[in-house]
Structure formats: C-alpha cells, structure tokens
Amino acid sequence: LELEEARNSGWRGGRLNERAVWEMRKQCLQLLRDLCYSTPALSEQLSSQRNFLVFLFSLMRNTITFDEAVGLTEEVLAFRGEIFNLALVPDFEGLVESLSKRQMAFFCRVLALVVFEVEERPSEELKITTAAELVAARREQAVSPAVKNTDRNHAILLRIRSLLPRMIKLVLVHAA
C-alpha cells in the first residue's frame, strides 16, 4: 500500500542522483540551523554530541553543503561549554587545505570558536585585568596538569604549514 501511495505521488522508484542527495542534505542542514537559532535548547543538546560535530566537519568537505555545515557548526559550537577537540576530525589538515579562499574566510568563524577558551572570548562587558591578575591566571594555567583542547587545537593548526600564509593572504585581500 505504501509503495502504491508513493507511486501515485509522483515517485517512480528511481535512484536519486548524487547531486540531488547533497542538495537534500543542504536543505536539512539549513532547516536544522534555523531550528537551532530559534530553539537554543536544541543547539545546547547538539553541542554535547561529539559524533554530530565530527559529522558536520565531514559535510564541510562537499562544496554543496559547505556553507550550511559551517553555519550549523558555528551555531552549535557557540553553545558548547567545552572547547571542541579538532583532533577528533579525521584528516582535519586535508579539510583545511581543500578550502577555497571564500570557504577559508567563512571557516575562520568556526576556528575562532575552537582556539579561544570561553573566558577568553570577548563579551559585552569588558573587564580591565590588572597585570597581577593576568600573571596569576597564567601561573594557574601553567601548573594545571591537564592539556586543554585549545592547546591541542593550537598544535593541530600550527602543524598545517599552509594555514598561516593562506590566512595572511585573506587579510591582505580584505585590507586592499
């Protein structure tokens, strides 16, 4: 009965071509981003699902879903209490090196969310930190035995030899 209803609705049982599947994924990502934007609890829930974030990074490898995947990743990472570990993304270096200039500029918004600790991120209220407070905070970080994800992410990014020259080119293009 379901097959008959599907045929009557216009479905002919043919295979969708690969582009049509990616376009459908793109629409799903856009819908999910809109839902996350209007329902912060959904963003918060998705931010705790490590595999989902890794999946979003994998969708950035396709030009059709790139913009939507980056936008949704940005939305979800903004709600994450803990910094996401880029080491979980398979072939992260390959992903970064495959990005066009436009994609790299867009991707930098995601990078900003994985290289700064939450307390280091700018806020509406600027607090003037004394030198003594800054030194005390740095000492506390230095003696902490745990390696932070931001430190791991910095190391991963520093190993990508082409990243810094590409980012400098981006800045120079936008400054001109």
C-alpha positions in Angstrom: 0.0 0.0 0.0 2.8 2.5 0.9 4.6 1.8 -2.4 1.4 2.4 -4.3 0.8 5.7 -2.5 4.4 6.7 -3.3 3.9 6.0 -7.0 0.7 8.0 -7.0 2.5 10.9 -5.5 4.9 11.1 -8.4 7.8 8.9 -7.1 8.8 6.4 -9.7 11.2 4.3 -7.6 14.3 5.6 -9.5 17.5 6.4 -7.8 18.3 10.0 -6.9 21.5 11.2 -8.4 24.3 12.1 -6.1 23.8 15.9 -6.5 20.2 15.6 -5.6 21.1 13.8 -2.4 23.7 16.5 -1.5 21.1 19.2 -2.2 18.7 17.5 0.1 21.4 17.3 2.8 21.9 21.0 2.3 18.3 21.8 2.9 18.2 19.6 6.0 21.3 21.5 7.4 19.6 24.8 6.7 16.4 23.7 8.5 18.4 22.4 11.4 20.3 25.6 11.7 17.1 27.6 11.6 15.7 25.3 14.4 18.9 25.8 16.5 18.7 29.5 16.0 15.1 29.7 17.2 15.4 27.0 19.8 18.6 27.4 21.9 17.9 24.2 23.8 18.4 22.3 20.6 21.8 23.9 20.0 22.8 23.1 23.5 21.7 19.4 23.1 23.5 19.0 19.8 26.7 20.7 21.2 27.1 17.8 23.6 27.1 15.2 20.8 30.7 14.8 19.7 29.9 12.5 16.8 27.4 15.0 15.4 30.1 17.7 15.3 32.5 15.4 13.6 29.8 14.6 11.1 29.3 18.3 10.4 33.0 18.7 9.7 32.8 15.9 7.2 29.9 17.7 5.4 32.3 20.7 5.0 34.3 18.6 2.5 31.5 18.9 -0.1 31.0 22.3 -1.8 27.2 21.9 -1.9 26.8 21.5 1.9 29.8 23.6 3.0 28.1 26.9 3.8 25.3 25.2 5.7 27.6 22.8 7.6 29.8 25.7 8.7 26.8 27.8 9.7 25.3 25.0 11.8 28.7 24.1 13.3 29.2 27.7 14.3 25.7 27.8 15.9 26.3 24.5 17.8 29.9 25.3 19.0 28.7 28.7 20.4 26.6 26.7 22.9 29.3 24.2 23.8 30.7 24.7 27.3 33.9 22.8 26.5 36.1 23.6 23.5 35.8 21.0 20.8 38.9 19.0 20.1 39.9 19.2 16.4 41.9 16.0 16.7 38.6 14.1 16.6 38.0 15.3 13.0 39.6 12.8 10.5 42.1 14.4 8.2 41.4 17.9 9.5 44.6 19.1 7.7 43.2 17.8 4.4 39.9 19.6 5.0 41.6 22.9 5.7 43.9 22.6 2.7 41.0 21.8 0.4 39.1 25.1 1.2 38.9 27.9 -1.3 39.6 31.5 -0.2 35.9 32.1 0.3 35.4 29.0 2.2 38.5 29.7 4.3 37.1 33.1 5.2 33.8 31.5 6.3 35.6 28.7 8.1 37.6 31.2 10.2 34.4 31.8 12.2 34.5 28.2 13.3 38.2 28.3 14.1 37.6 31.3 16.4 35.3 29.1 18.5 37.9 26.3 18.9 41.0 28.3 19.6 39.8 30.6 22.5 38.7 29.5 25.9 35.2 30.6 26.9 36.6 33.1 29.4 39.0 34.5 26.8 36.2 35.2 24.3 35.1 38.8 24.0 32.0 39.8 25.8 29.8 42.9 26.0 31.3 43.7 29.4 35.0 44.5 29.1 36.8 43.9 32.3 40.2 45.5 32.9 42.6 42.9 34.1 45.5 44.1 36.2 48.9 42.7 35.5 48.9 40.8 38.8 45.6 39.1 37.9 46.9 38.2 34.5 50.1 36.7 35.9 48.2 34.8 38.5 45.8 33.4 35.8 48.8 32.4 33.6 50.5 30.7 36.5 47.4 28.7 37.3 47.1 27.6 33.7 50.8 26.7 33.6 50.7 24.4 36.6 47.5 22.7 35.5 48.3 19.1 34.6 45.5 18.9 32.1 46.2 19.7 28.5 43.3 21.9 27.3 41.6 21.3 24.0 42.5 24.9 23.0 46.2 23.9 23.3 45.6 20.7 21.3 43.8 22.8 18.7 46.6 25.3 18.5 49.1 22.5 18.0 46.9 21.0 15.2 46.6 24.3 13.4 50.3 25.1 13.8 51.2 21.8 12.0 49.3 22.9 8.9 52.1 24.6 7.1 49.8 26.3 4.5 47.4 27.8 7.1 49.3 30.9 8.1 50.2 32.0 4.6 46.6 31.5 3.4 45.2 33.5 6.3 47.7 36.3 5.6 46.5 36.4 2.0 42.9 36.6 3.2 43.7 39.6 5.4 45.6 41.3 2.6 42.8 40.8 0.1 40.3 42.2 2.6 42.5 45.1 3.5 43.1 46.2 -0.1 
